[in-house]
Amino acid sequence: MKVKNFLRCVIPSSLSLLLCVWLVTFAVAITPLEVAAEEAKADLGEAATNPVSNLIQFRLQNAYNPSVYNADGYSNAFLVQTVVPLSSLAEKFDSLKGIVTRTTLPFVSTPDLDDVGRQHGFGDTNFLAFAVPKAAPKNTVWGVGPALNIPTGGTDRFTGSGSWQGGPAAVAMVTPIKGLQVGALAFHVWDFHKFRSDANDVSTTSIQPILTKHFDKGWYVSLPDTPQSYNWQTENWTLNLGGVLGRVFPVGGQPMQIFGGVYYNPEDNDVPAGEWTFKFQIGWLFPQ
């Protein structure tokens, strides 16, 4: 009964089955699976951790915070993320290697907040797009484009910002040796339209360092996929320090990606914010 109540609190009941799917898939993943070509699998693994690869991805993620600064109880975010290359659009520009979009929609469960308790609802959707030029140094990819935060949290002041936000985004990554990826993804957003009277001013920079090492059988370790963020309004950082262990592998011929990560945020900024984060993902890969 306690486990059942926990699942109902952490994620919507309609999504409980998805968590079960992840657990079953993870169990399968720890059993070695043979593939036709080990080199092809290594290439696919590197593509899965390349933010601007020509690879369609559908990801289900869950980020659980067992302890939260300045609030009681846990918080949780269930994320649906898609990565979609716009190959047909990129082909219209001779100078472009590709155009890649990444969209993330969260469903948020807050900690126990003063006077209102725990709140549940959709958060704001983050959309990034990168135009990837053909011109680049050897073993390097880079891209620039827009960042947009879409207020899918609506007027809910506990799970959404109450404003439209936008700004620039950029990514650069080099592969100095086979299996090693080094770089960074960054974006900055300002609010440009508020539809809630108590919405805060927004000026936030998010930086995701990229350091990934791939191994045999699709395994890899990396820095967190969650950015480090700086709020220029409050002059405070929100950090995610830790690491990720993941694997790219086939299930019934379908390429999959799973990972688990543990992150620590040492910054207590006198507002509710997660201290420790346990994040898990199951993803489906569709090579072009």
N, C-alpha and C positions, 0 to 999 in steps of 0.2 A: 504493500500500500504506500509506503514512504517513497519507493522508487517511482511509482505511478504519479504521485502528487508532484514529485520533483520535475518529471518530464513535462507535466502540464504547466509548471511555472516557467521553465526555462525556454520552451518554444511553444508555439501554438499547437493545439491538439491535432490539427490537420497536417502538421509537419512531423509528427512523431514517427511516422513510417519512414521518412527520409533519414532520420537518425539511425533507425534500425538497419536500413540499407547500407549506411556508412559503416556500421559496426561489422556487418556480415562481409562487406567488401574488404575491410581492413584485415579480417581474419584470413580471407583468401590470399591477400597480398603477401602475408608473411611466409607463404608456401612458395618455394621457387618455381617459376613457370618458364618453360623453354620457349624460345622464339626462333623464327627462321633465320634472322640475321642479327647478331649482337650489335654490329656497327649501326644498323638502321635504328635499333632501339635506343642506342646512345644518342643519335642525332635527334630522335623524337624527344628524349628526355631534356636535351638542351633547348629544344624549341619550346617545350612546355614552361621553362623558366626564363625564356626570353620575352620581355614585355611587348615586343613589336614583331614577333614571328608571324609567318603566314599560316596560322593555325587557329581554327575555330575552337573555343573552349566554353564549356558550360560547367560552372562550379557551384557547389553548395558548401557553405562554410558556417562554422559556429564558434563564436568567441565568448568564452565564459569567464567572468571576473568573480572569484569567490570572495574577495574582499575589496571594498570600495572606500576611498578616502572620503571623510566628512558625510557618510551615510551608513545606515545599517543594512546588513544583508548583502546579497550578491546582485550583479547585473549581468545581462546577456544580450548578445546581438546575433541573430540568425541572418546570414547574408546569402543572397542569390547574385552571382556575378557571371557576366558573359564577356567573352573576348571575341570580337568579330572583325576580321580583316575585310576591307572593302576593295577587293582586288579589281573588280570591273571599273570602279571609279579611279583607282590609281593608274590604270592602264591608259587613261585619257591624258596623263601628264608624262611626258618623256623623261622628266628629271626625277620621277618618283619610283622607288622600289615597291612601296606599298602605303596603304593607309589603314591604321589599326585603331579600333575603338574598344574601350573597356567601360562597362556599366555595372554599378554595384548598388543593389537595393537592400537595405537592412530592415529587419523587424526587431524592435528593441523592447527589452524588459528592463525597466529602471530599478535601482535599489529602493528600499523603503525611504520615501522622502517625507520631510516634515509636513504634517497636516493632511497629506493626500495619499500616503502609503505608496505601494508599488504601482507603476503605470506601464501599460503595454501599448504598442502601436508602431506603425511604420515610421522609420526615420527618413531623412532626406537622401535622395539618389545622387550618387557621384558619377559623372560621365567624363571620360577622358578620351581624346582623339589625338593621334599622332600621324603626321605626314612624314614618311621615312624616305629620305633622298637616296638615290643611287650613289651619289658622290660621298665617299666615306673612306677613311684610312683602312688599311688591311686589317681584317678580323674585327672590325668595328661597325656597330650600327648606332644610329642616332635618329631622333625625331623631335618635332615640335608641333604644337597644336593648342587647342583650347581645353580648359577645364570648366565644368559647369556643375553646380550643385542645384538639383531640381527639388523643390520643396514638397516631396511626396508625404512628408510628415504633416502636411496641412496646417491647421491652426492649433494642433496639439503642442503646447509650450514645453512639454516634458520630453517629447521624442523628436520634435522638429525644430528648425531654427526660425521658421516664420518669414523667410526671405529667399529670394533668388540670389545666387552668387555665381560669379564667373571670374576668369582670369587666364593666364598663360600656363602651359604645361610643357615639359621637356624631358627627354630620356636619352641617355648615352650608355653604351655598354661595349666592352672589349673582351675578346676571348684570347688572352695572351698565349695559352697552351690549351690543347684539347681537354675539355671537361672542366675548365675553370672560367667563370664569368665574373667580371668586375665592372661596376658602374654605379649609376644612380638614376632614379626617377624623381622628379620634383614638380610641384605645381603650387600656384598661389591663387586664392580667391578673395574677392571683395564682395560685399552685398551691394546689389544695384537696384533692388526693388523689394520693399517690405510690405507685407499685407497683414501683419499683426502689430498692433500698436506698441507692444512691449518687446518686440524683437530687438536683439542686440546688434550693434554695429559689428561687422565681420571683416577682418583682415588677417588671414591665416596662411602661413607657408607650411607645406608638407613635403618632407624629404624622405625618400625610401632608398637607403644605400643597398646596392646589389653586390653580394659576394656569395657565389654558389660553386660548390665542388661536386662534380658528378663521379659516381663509382660504377662498378660492374652491376649487372642485373637491374639497372634502372634506379638504383639508390642515389640519393644526394643529400647534402647538408647545405644550409644557407642561413643568411641573416633573415630576420622577420620580414614578411611581406606587408606588414602594417607600418605606415610611415611614422617618422618622428615629426611632430607638429609644433610650430611656434605661433602663438597668438600675439599679434602686434598690438592689439587693444589692451590686453592685460599684461603684456610683456612676460608671458609664462610659456614654458615648454611642457609638452606632454610626450613622454618618451616610451619606447617599446624596445627594451634591451633584452636580447635572448637569442634563441636559435630555432631552427626548423629541421626536422628529419622527414624526408619524403621519398616517394617511389613512383616511377612511371612504369606501367606494366599492362599487359593485355588480359582482358577477361572475356573469354569466348570470341576472341578476335577484335574486341573493342578496346582501343587504347584508353587507359585510365590514369589518373594522377591522384595520389593521396598524400597528405602530410599532417603532421602534428607538431605544434610549436608551443613553447613556454616563453612568455615575455614578462619583464618587470618594469614598472614605471616608478622611479624614485621621487617623482615630483608631486608633492602635496601642495596644491595651489588654493586651498581653502574652498574648493568646490567639489561636488561629487565626481570622482574619477577613479577608474579601475587601478588597483595597485598591481596585482598579478593577473595575467591573462593566459588561459589555456585555449588554444585555437586549433581546430581540426577542419580538414577539407576532404571532400571527394569530388573529383572532376572528370568529365568526359572530354576526350580529345578527338578532333575531327580534322586530320591533315588534308590540305588542299592539293 
